[in-house]
Amino acid sequence: MSPFLVNLAVVTGMMLCVWLVSLRLNDVSIVDLAWGAGFVVIAWVSFLITGMPTPQKWVIVGLASLWGLRLSGYLTWRNLGKPEDYRYRMMREKHGSGFPLRSLFTVFGLQGVIMWIVSLPLQTGQMENNQDRIGLLAILGMILWCIGFLFESVGDWQLAQFKADPANAGQVMDRGLWRYTRHPNYFGDFLVWWGLYCVSFGRGTAWWSVIGPIVMSILLVRVSGVTLLESSLKTRKKGYESYIQRTHAFFPFPPKRESNQKL
């Protein structure tokens, strides 16, 4: 059976199980905890069903595992003991008794499909074992991944430290990496997936798997990342408009002068 179909079946089964757990807990937010872990599962399934391992297969599965486990672990720690995410609470209130079934398709099913598409470099990059050495493009990809992983990890840690201080309640985080970009964690995610694509493509794999990092980039910048988050931060955080004026949205650059306030 095609590895693509195997992974699609695995993702479908995994998201169905997570949905059933959400019904038990009455909390759809757990879908976010499965996001990173899902890519780890896909990477290892691909690794195990595509023949003998090579150095670059080990690199792909290793980098995907580090990224996915860190993300799921961090989100689990951050959300532990907290109520359901306000986005899902609003959906629950809107759809009433029909929400459980609707959530299966619009939340868990949709995220499963997106996960399968974004993970294409993890899948295609392990299907052709015709390179035993790590090439230059793969090395570039590893460098991009490392920079992205650093941005994402440090950004999350700095934000967690900021929120842990009661004196910062309701304030805007504009220190550390957050001084240079309003979303260092999303920028890091962006680099991670383009890095994984370079490692995958470095094996001479199908170029069309570029759809994976493209979809992830669109999500981060235009859909569920920057755009969605900032629509609420503008109303919830005092001084966020001023922060927008002096700090670049996505790519990190030195803070702008107050007199030059356009992105």
Secondary structure, 3 states (H helix, E strand, C coil): CCHHHHHHHHHHHHHHHHHHHHHHHCCCCHHHHHHHHHHHHHHHHHHHHCCCCCHHHHHHHHHHHHHHHHHHHHHHHHHCCCCCCHHHHHHHHHHHHHHHHHHHHHHHHHHHHHHHHHCHHHHHCCCCCCCCCCCHHHHHHHHHHHHHHHHHHHHHHHHHHHHHCHHHCCCCCCCHHHHCCCCHHHHHHHHHHHHHHHHHHCCCCCHHHHHHHHHHHHHHHHCCCHHHHHHHHHHHCCCHHHHHHHCCCCCCCCCCCCCCCCC
